[in-house]
């Protein structure tokens, strides 16, 4: 996300997370991350766009089969990017059928990243649909529910993180991520105003930016480590969130 590189490079943040001075490694290691980044950087945004948009239900199901197969393979293969042939075989399709919808394997990975990014607004919106909490303990439980949902998205899609990072570093592709970032920030702000309708829009948006950026960066750090460390970092982020926003919510 937009501030991730600056935050991850900050020395104090590295010390807090126990990170050495070199750049943060993504899931799959530096070699896997750099390979994906170079692969995406060689392509233009136009070249990576899906060839044919699925307009019928049957076509949409074919695209879903392709993306589901690609996601399974990325989880199984870790640092290795699955080939188009392997994706087609796992989906039970011919390579020609895959190429009808995607010009190359990078385009498939990019669409997987889009699908991952698009899952966050729905998860956050769920918190706005319930009755607003009336005290700090109720709000803390709502935050915990959100963390459970969003953490699952990270843990189940850890192998996509190099693709997400590559999008952030590609000027042609970055608007894709920025669009979802803006949605997420707006939803966090709307959630805070749902809890406290008197909260100013400017303040709510500022808090939303911090909530998104800190949560994303810390989870990327946690994904590099074991599950126990990931969970501990999650608890730390939750504590930071609560300390940040509670003074603005007027909860008893």
Residue pairs with C-beta under 8 A, 6 or more apart in sequence:
1 168
1 177
1 181
1 212
1 213
1 216
1 217
2 168
2 177
2 178
2 181
2 213
3 209
3 213
3 217
4 165
4 168
4 213
4 216
4 217
4 220
5 168
5 169
7 13
7 213
7 214
7 217
8 14
8 23
8 24
8 217
8 220
8 221
9 23
11 21
13 19
13 217
14 20
14 21
17 218
17 221
17 233
19 221
23 30
24 220
24 221
24 224
25 33
25 224
26 32
26 33
26 161
26 162
26 165
26 220
26 223
26 224
27 33
27 158
27 159
27 161
27 162
27 223
27 224
28 78
28 79
28 159
28 161
28 162
29 79
31 79
32 78
32 79
32 80
32 162
33 161
33 162
33 165
33 166
35 79
35 81
36 81
36 109
36 162
36 163
36 166
37 162
37 165
37 166
37 169
39 81
39 106
39 166
40 48
40 106
40 109
40 110
40 163
40 166
40 167
40 170
40 173
41 166
41 169
41 170
43 104
43 106
44 172
45 172
45 173
47 103
47 104
47 107
48 103
48 104
48 106
48 107
48 110
48 173
49 103
49 107
50 63
50 101
50 102
50 103
50 107
50 111
51 99
51 100
51 101
51 102
51 103
51 107
52 59
52 100
52 101
54 60
54 62
54 63
54 101
59 101
62 93
62 97
62 101
63 101
63 111
65 91
65 92
65 93
66 87
66 88
66 91
66 93
66 98
66 101
66 102
66 108
67 108
67 111
67 112
67 115
68 91
69 87
69 88
69 90
69 91
70 82
70 87
70 90
70 105
70 108
70 109
70 112
71 112
71 157
71 160
72 90
73 82
73 86
73 87
73 90
74 81
74 82
74 109
74 112
74 159
74 160
75 159
77 159
78 159
81 105
81 109
82 90
82 105
83 105
84 95
84 98
84 99
84 102
84 104
84 105
84 108
85 95
87 98
87 105
87 108
88 94
88 95
88 97
88 98
91 98
98 108
102 108
102 111
109 160
109 163
110 163
110 167
110 173
110 176
112 160
112 163
113 160
113 163
113 164
113 167
113 176
114 176
116 153
116 157
116 160
116 164
117 164
117 176
117 177
117 180
118 180
119 153
120 150
120 153
120 180
120 183
120 184
121 180
121 183
121 184
121 187
123 146
123 149
123 150
123 153
124 146
124 150
124 184
124 187
124 188
124 191
125 187
126 149
127 142
127 145
127 146
127 191
127 194
128 187
128 190
128 191
128 194
130 142
132 194
132 195
133 139
133 141
133 142
133 195
133 251
134 251
134 252
135 251
135 252
136 246
136 251
136 252
138 251
139 195
139 242
139 246
139 249
139 251
140 242
143 238
143 241
143 242
144 238
147 234
147 237
147 238
150 215
151 219
151 230
151 234
154 219
154 222
154 223
155 223
155 227
155 230
158 223
161 220
161 223
164 177
166 173
167 173
167 174
167 176
167 177
168 174
168 177
181 212
184 208
184 212
185 205
185 208
185 209
185 212
186 205
186 208
187 208
188 204
188 207
188 208
188 211
188 212
189 201
189 204
189 205
189 207
189 208
190 204
192 199
192 204
192 207
192 208
192 245
192 248
192 249
193 199
193 201
193 204
195 249
195 251
196 248
196 249
196 250
196 251
198 250
199 248
199 249
203 248
204 248
207 244
207 245
207 248
210 244
211 241
211 244
211 245
214 237
214 240
214 241
215 237
215 241
218 233
218 234
218 236
218 237
219 230
219 233
219 234
219 237
221 233
222 229
222 230
222 231
222 233
222 234
223 230
225 233
